[in-house]
Amino acid sequence: MSNWEEVGPERFFVITRGRDRQNAATGFDLVTLIIARSRPEPTMQPEHAAILRICGSPLSVAEISAHLRLPNSLVIVLLADLIGMHKIEARAPIPQAALPDLSLLEAVIHGLQRL
């Protein structure tokens, strides 16, 4: 695919069929993880097929956008299509483990030092 900055907005209009991110009504953000649930089909739009090919393992929306060299907003519209077709699964990223309270750690250290 060519660099999206080199093409006009008409290409994006064609790819999304005139829809925008607000019309897609999704809960995607840049860190939402996407994984393909099926393989691309020959009759699919090329951008949809490309997403399915690269999402064999989980990728974030931002990573998909970077791989395809397309704006995040356009990728979100394409992902909304694929969710509607049950071709992908979207997951929230794994949250970072919560660290224990600093005072608890200090108490453990002091207790170990007393031994």
C-alpha positions as CSV (number, residue, x, y, z in Angstrom):
1,M,0.0,0.0,0.0
2,S,1.2,3.5,-0.6
3,N,1.9,6.1,2.1
4,W,-1.5,7.6,3.1
5,E,-0.1,11.1,3.1
6,E,0.6,10.8,-0.6
7,V,-3.0,10.2,-1.6
8,G,-6.0,12.4,-1.4
9,P,-9.0,12.1,1.0
10,E,-11.0,10.6,-1.9
11,R,-9.3,7.3,-1.4
12,F,-10.3,7.2,2.3
13,F,-13.8,8.1,1.4
14,V,-13.9,5.1,-1.0
15,I,-12.3,2.7,1.5
16,T,-14.8,3.6,4.3
17,R,-17.8,4.1,1.9
18,G,-18.2,7.6,3.3
19,R,-18.5,6.5,6.9
20,D,-16.4,8.1,9.6
21,R,-15.3,7.0,13.1
22,Q,-18.4,8.5,14.8
23,N,-20.7,6.6,12.4
24,A,-18.8,3.3,13.1
25,A,-19.9,3.5,16.8
26,T,-17.2,1.4,18.3
27,G,-15.4,1.3,21.6
28,F,-12.0,1.0,20.0
29,D,-9.1,3.0,21.3
30,L,-5.4,2.9,20.2
31,V,-4.5,0.1,22.6
32,T,-7.4,-2.2,22.0
33,L,-6.0,-5.6,20.9
34,I,-7.4,-7.1,17.8
35,I,-7.1,-10.8,16.8
36,A,-8.5,-12.4,13.6
37,R,-11.2,-15.1,14.0
38,S,-11.1,-16.1,10.3
39,R,-9.0,-16.0,7.2
40,P,-9.5,-13.3,4.5
41,E,-11.9,-14.1,1.7
42,P,-11.2,-13.5,-2.0
43,T,-14.2,-11.1,-2.3
44,M,-13.2,-8.9,0.7
45,Q,-12.0,-5.3,0.4
46,P,-8.2,-5.4,0.3
47,E,-7.8,-3.4,3.6
48,H,-10.1,-5.8,5.4
49,A,-8.1,-8.8,4.1
50,A,-4.8,-7.1,5.1
51,I,-6.1,-6.7,8.7
52,L,-7.1,-10.3,8.9
53,R,-3.7,-11.4,7.5
54,I,-1.6,-9.4,10.0
55,C,-3.8,-10.1,13.1
56,G,-3.0,-13.8,13.5
57,S,-1.7,-12.8,16.9
58,P,-3.0,-9.8,18.8
59,L,-2.1,-6.4,17.6
60,S,-3.2,-3.0,18.9
61,V,-5.2,-0.6,16.8
62,A,-2.2,1.7,16.6
63,E,0.0,-1.2,15.4
64,I,-2.5,-2.2,12.7
65,S,-2.6,1.5,11.6
66,A,1.2,1.6,11.4
67,H,1.5,-1.7,9.5
68,L,-1.1,-0.6,6.9
69,R,0.1,3.0,6.8
70,L,-3.4,4.3,7.3
71,P,-4.8,6.8,9.7
72,N,-6.1,5.4,13.0
73,S,-9.6,6.8,12.4
74,L,-9.8,5.0,9.1
75,V,-8.6,1.7,10.6
76,I,-11.2,2.0,13.3
77,V,-14.0,2.2,10.7
78,L,-12.5,-0.9,9.0
79,L,-12.3,-2.7,12.3
80,A,-15.9,-1.9,13.0
81,D,-16.8,-3.6,9.7
82,L,-14.9,-6.7,10.6
83,I,-16.4,-6.8,14.1
84,G,-19.9,-6.6,12.5
85,M,-18.9,-9.5,10.2
86,H,-17.6,-11.5,13.2
87,K,-14.2,-11.8,11.5
88,I,-12.2,-10.3,14.4
89,E,-12.2,-10.2,18.2
90,A,-11.4,-7.1,20.2
91,R,-10.0,-7.2,23.7
92,A,-8.9,-4.6,26.2
93,P,-5.2,-4.7,26.8
94,I,-4.0,-6.6,29.7
95,P,-3.8,-4.2,32.6
96,Q,-0.5,-3.7,34.4
97,A,-0.3,-5.6,37.7
98,A,-1.1,-3.3,40.6
99,L,1.9,-2.7,42.8
100,P,1.5,-3.3,46.5
101,D,1.3,-0.3,48.8
102,L,4.7,1.2,49.5
103,S,4.1,1.1,53.2
104,L,3.5,-2.6,53.1
105,L,6.8,-3.1,51.2
106,E,8.7,-1.0,53.8
107,A,7.1,-3.0,56.6
108,V,8.2,-6.3,55.0
109,I,11.8,-5.0,54.5
110,H,11.9,-3.8,58.2
111,G,10.6,-7.1,59.4
112,L,13.2,-9.0,57.3
113,Q,16.0,-6.8,58.6
114,R,15.0,-7.6,62.2
115,L,15.5,-11.3,61.6
